[in-house]
Amino acid sequence: MIALPSTGKEGLPNVLLEALAMEKPCVATNKYGMPEVVVDGKTGYVFPSGDVDALADAIVKIGGVSKEEQVTIPPSPPPRRSQVRLRLLVGAHAPPSP
């Protein structure tokens, strides 16, 4: 399964076409040509951009998880300033990917 919760204006992503070619179910936003490729309820599901609950519901449908099996995860507390600074520093000095 591939989930593509796109919020930008990148057009139709190739990864979506590749996943469908491999017969993998896809979850994608209903923007930027994705609804023309993902047949809702057949090759995957489309959901409104920014709707986190609809994204979660689509993933659950594909995973075959019943309502009883679902677990509600409490929201994480916001990161402390020191954690954010560390992430920025590590990201800025990380070696380039090969």
C-alpha positions as CSV (number, residue, x, y, z in Angstrom):
1,M,0.0,0.0,0.0
2,I,1.1,3.6,-0.7
3,A,-0.4,6.6,1.0
4,L,0.1,10.0,-0.7
5,P,-1.3,12.8,1.5
6,S,-0.3,15.5,-1.0
7,T,-0.8,19.1,0.0
8,G,1.5,20.7,-2.6
9,K,1.1,21.4,-6.3
10,E,3.4,18.7,-7.7
11,G,1.0,17.3,-10.3
12,L,0.5,13.6,-10.7
13,P,3.3,11.8,-8.9
14,N,5.1,8.9,-10.7
15,V,5.2,6.8,-7.6
16,L,1.4,6.6,-7.7
17,L,1.5,5.2,-11.3
18,E,4.3,2.8,-10.3
19,A,2.4,1.5,-7.3
20,L,-0.7,0.9,-9.4
21,A,1.4,-0.8,-12.1
22,M,2.5,-3.2,-9.4
23,E,-1.1,-3.7,-8.3
24,K,-0.6,-2.1,-4.9
25,P,-3.6,-0.3,-3.3
26,C,-3.1,3.5,-3.1
27,V,-4.5,6.2,-0.9
28,A,-4.3,9.6,-2.4
29,T,-5.7,13.1,-2.1
30,N,-8.5,14.1,-4.5
31,K,-6.3,16.7,-6.2
32,Y,-3.8,17.1,-9.0
33,G,-5.0,14.3,-11.3
34,M,-4.9,11.6,-8.6
35,P,-8.6,10.8,-8.7
36,E,-8.3,10.1,-12.4
37,V,-5.8,7.4,-11.7
38,V,-7.0,5.9,-8.3
39,V,-10.4,4.4,-8.7
40,D,-12.0,5.0,-5.4
41,G,-13.0,1.7,-3.7
42,K,-11.3,-0.4,-6.5
43,T,-7.6,0.4,-6.8
44,G,-7.5,2.4,-3.6
45,Y,-9.2,5.4,-2.0
46,V,-9.1,9.1,-2.5
47,F,-9.7,11.6,0.3
48,P,-10.0,15.4,0.7
49,S,-6.6,17.1,1.0
50,G,-5.9,18.0,4.7
51,D,-8.6,15.6,6.0
52,V,-6.5,13.5,8.4
53,D,-9.5,11.5,9.6
54,A,-10.4,10.5,6.0
55,L,-6.8,9.5,5.3
56,A,-6.8,7.3,8.4
57,D,-10.2,5.8,7.4
58,A,-8.8,4.9,3.9
59,I,-5.7,3.3,5.4
60,V,-7.8,1.3,7.8
61,K,-10.1,0.1,4.9
62,I,-7.1,-1.1,3.0
63,G,-5.6,-2.8,6.1
64,G,-8.8,-4.5,6.9
65,V,-8.8,-3.4,10.5
66,S,-12.2,-3.4,12.2
67,K,-13.4,-0.6,14.4
68,E,-12.9,-2.8,17.4
69,E,-9.2,-3.4,16.5
70,Q,-8.4,0.2,16.0
71,V,-6.4,1.9,18.7
72,T,-6.6,5.6,19.5
73,I,-3.2,7.1,19.9
74,P,-3.1,10.2,22.1
75,P,-1.5,13.3,20.6
76,S,2.2,13.8,21.3
77,P,3.3,16.8,23.3
78,P,5.0,19.5,21.2
79,P,8.7,19.1,21.0
80,R,10.9,21.3,23.3
81,R,12.9,24.0,21.8
82,S,16.2,22.1,22.4
83,Q,14.8,19.1,20.5
84,V,13.9,21.3,17.5
85,R,17.3,23.0,17.5
86,L,19.0,19.6,17.6
87,R,17.0,18.3,14.7
88,L,17.9,21.4,12.6
89,L,21.5,21.1,13.4
90,V,21.7,17.4,12.6
91,G,19.8,17.9,9.4
92,A,22.0,20.8,8.3
93,H,25.2,18.8,8.9
94,A,24.1,15.4,7.6
95,P,26.2,13.9,4.9
96,P,24.7,14.0,1.4
97,S,22.8,10.9,0.3
98,P,24.6,8.7,-2.3
